[in-house]
């Protein structure tokens, strides 16, 4: 076994059904007095539900959080927590798993960059399965594949380790098993529980090791072309993995073992999974133009970054073309 380093997340996890009701006790445990509630505009009704659970003892509700975290929004909201060091509690409603990371993506002037700071990691994450029961199947599917992408790249990260690999494989298995069941039966509690569990594991992986080609391309498509976050991860994942597959044969074998219907082939397993989730497969479905492929490819190779396979403009351009067109992934890039 090779030498490795493993940094343990300090976040406290509360997982189950109806756990959001524990918010008052958690606030008391942390000796907090006045809270600012943050949400997206679409979720502000849940913020006001929290206000009731807290008996109105809040400073206010900030409901301007948005996709790709524009710098203007960050300056308004995160200054209060991250840049002052004040504690924060996360209550996720989707399966992306990003609440488990010390990573902040920030978009300014059409460029998305990431910032890593331990203060970004919440002190407590409350996973309440009940809050996911009404999550639309389309968002359930794409946010879940977004989480799978975190685990996939963690398996071949330069600084991966045996603990993260175990978490990653368990996370992928949980989500790959549960997401198709959610699409067919959205109110199945056991499937929702399994998906939320998998999201937690996959998010933990993202927060512990570095990411590579897949996340780089998704940041480009989100920051420079305003592609939707989870949907972009869903479209790019099989193609990015196909690109890297010649350099990571052992990872491909381990992933095939946890993907249903893979037949021993990870790329096949991912293609089948996305088909079963009934998600859109092409960037063109979200406004990305074919003439944008070259620009995105050029940005993708402009700044060197670690990846298990060397970054080459030709195959990257073809990867993006296939993603634009909505083709099945193929391991011939």
N, C-alpha and C positions, 0 to 999 in steps of 0.2 A: 504494500500500500504506500502511495506517495504521501509526503508530508503535506499538511493543509492547515489553514486557519479557518475558524468558524466563530463569527460574532453573533451572540445571542440577542434577539430583539428584547427590549425591555418593556414592550407593551403588555398591558394586562388585558386578557381576553375574557369576555362574558358572552357565552354562546347558548342559544336555546330558543324556545318559543315564549313570547311575552316578556322578553328580557328588557325591553325598552322601559318597562315600569321600574327598573332598578336605577334609573338615572338619578333620582333624588338621593338614594343611598350612596351612589358613586360620587356625586358632588360633595356630599357630607364627608365621605371618606377622604377626599382630597382637600378638605377644608376650603372649598371654593365658596364664594358668596354671591357674586353677580356674573351671570353668563351672557354672552352674545351668541345667538343662534344663527348659524350660517347654513344656507341651502341654495339650490338652484331655484329659478323662478317657478319651475314646474312642481317643485316639492315644498313650496312654502306652507302648504296646508299641514304638512307633517311637522314643520317647525312650530306652528301654532299649537299643535297637539302636545309637543314637548313643553311649550309654555304653560299649558294647563297642568301637566305632570309636575312642573316645578312651581306650581302655585303662583305663577306670574312673576317670580323673583328673577327677572332677567333684565339685562341692559337694553335689549332690543333684538330685532330680527333683521339679518342682512341676507337678502335673497337674490343677489346678483352673481353668484358663482356660475361660471360658464366653462364650456369645453375648451381645452387647450390653454386654459388660464392666461388670458391676455394680461399684459403687464399692468394695465390700468386697473384691472380688478384686483390684482395682487397688492398693488399699492393701497387700495381701499381697505382690503380685508385682512390679508395675512400679516400685515404689519402688526396687527393687534396681538397675534399669537407667536408666529415664527420669529419676527424681528424684535419682539420684546421678551421672548422666553416664557410667556405665560402658557400654562398647560392647556391642552385641548383634548376633547373626547370625540371620537368618530362613531357614527351610527350609519353604516352603509346600507343602501337599498338595492344595489345591483351586485353582480358577481365579478367585477373587475379585479378586486383584491388590492387596489392601489392604496387603500387606507393603511396597509401594513408596511409601507415603505417610507424611507427618509428622503424620497426623491420628489422634486417639484419641477414639472415642465412649465416653462415660461415662454410665451410667444410675444415677440416685439418686432415690428417692421417686417412681417412675413417670415421670420426665422424662429424656430422653436429650439430652445436650449434647455438643458436640465441642470438643476442645482441639487446638491446632496448636502444635507445638514441634519444631524441627529435631532435637532429641535423640530423638524418637520414631522417626525414620527409621533403619533398621538400617545398619550400616557395610557389611555384605555380605548378599546374598541368593543362596542356592544353589537353583537350579531343577533338580530331578532328575526327568526324565520317568518314570523307573522307579517313583517313589513315587506317581505318579498312575494307574498301570495298573490298580489294583484299586479306584479311586474309583468308587462306584456311579454308574450312569448318571443317576439322578435328581439326585444332588448335583453331578455333572459338569455337567448341563444348567443347574441353577439358579445354581450359583456362576459359571458362564460368562456367563449373562445378567446377573448382578450386575456382572461386569466390564464388559460392554457398556454398562451404564447409566452407569458412570464416564466412558466415552469419549463417550457421547451428550451428557451434560451439559457435558463439557469443550468440545464444539464450539460451544456457545452461551453459554459462561461470559462474564461481563463482562470478565474479564482474559485471555481466550483469546489465542492467537497462532498464527502459521502453522506453527511447529514442532509444537506440541501438536495442531493440527488434522491434520497428516500422521500423527502417531502414533495419534491417535484413529481415523481412518478405516482405517488398516492393522490396528489392533487389532480393530475391529468386523468387518472382512472375514475376518480369520483365525478368529475365534470363530464367526461365522455360518456359515462354510464347514465348520468341523471338528466343531462340537457335534452336528449331526444324524448325522454319520458315526459319532461315538462312541456315540450312542444305539443305532445299528443294529449296530455292531461295536466293542464296548468295548475289545478288545485290539489295535486298529489303532494301531500305534506312531506312524505319520506324523500321524494325526489328533490323537493326544495331544500330540505335539510342537507342532503348529500351535496347539492350544488354549492350551498353556502359554505359548507365545510371545505370543499375543494377550492373555493375562491380564497378562503383564508390561507390555506397551504400554499397556493400558487403566489399569492401576494407576498407571503413571507419569503419566498424564493427571490422575487424581484428585489426585495429590500436588502437581501444579504450578499448578492453577487452582481457582477457587471453584466450588461446586455450587449448585444452585437447587431448584426445586419437587420434583423427583423424590426427591432425598435428604432433603429436609425431611419429606415425607410418610412416607418409610420410617423415619426416625428416630422420628416420632410413633407409628407403628404398632408399632415394635419396643419403644421405651421405655415407652409408656403402655399398650400392649395385649399386649405380650409375643409379638408375631408373629415367626415364624422369619425370620432375616435374609435369606438368599439367596432363599428362596421369596417373600418380600414384595417384594424388588426385581424379581423376575421378573414378578409380577402387576402391579405399579404402572407399570413402565416404559412400555408402549405407551399407557396412559391419560394419564400425565403428558406424554408427547411429543405426544399428540393435543391436549391442553390448550394446549401452547405453540406448536403448529404454525402458527397464523396469524401469529405474530410472528417466525418463523424460516424463511421460505421457501427461502433458499439452503441452509441446513443440511439441511432436509428433502430437497432435491434430491440433495445429496452423499451422504446416508445411503442413499437409494433406490438409488444406483449401486453400493453395496457389499453390499446385502442381497439374497440370492438370492430369486428368485420375487417380487420387489417389484412388477414391472410398472410401475416408475416412481413407485410410491406407498409411502412409508416405512411408514405405518401398516399397510398390507396386508402388506408384507414382514415386519414384526414379528409380526403375527398368524399368518402362515404359519409363521414360524420357531418360535414357541411351540407351534403344533400339531404340528410335526414332532418336537419334543423330548418330547412326551407328558407335559408337566408339568401340575400342577393350576393352574387359572387363577383361582380364586375365594378371597378371604380367608375366606369362610365355611367352606372346607375345613379351615381351621386354627383355627377357634373364634371368629373375629371375628363379632360379632352385628350384625344390621341396625340395631338400636337404637344401636349404637356409631358409626354413620356420622356422625350429627350432632355428637357429642362430638369425634370426630377432625377433622371439618371446622372446628369452632370453634377447636381448638388450632392447626390449620393456618393460620388467618388472624390469630391473636392477636398474634404478634410479626412486625413487618415485616421482610422480607428481599428481596434483589434477585432478580428473575426477569424473563425477557424479555417476559412478558405480565403485566399487573397481576393480583394475586391477588383473586379475587371469590368470596364465600362460596357462591353458588348453583352455579356450575360446579364448584367444588371438591367440594361435597357430591355432585353427580351423578357426578363422577369416582370418588369413593370408593364410591358405590353400585354403579357398574358393576364396580369391582374386587371388591367384596364378592360380587356375583352371579356373577362369572366370565364376564362378557360379552366379546365381541371389542371392541377399541378402535375408536372412531369419531371422526373429526375434526369433530364438530359440537357441542363443548362451549362 
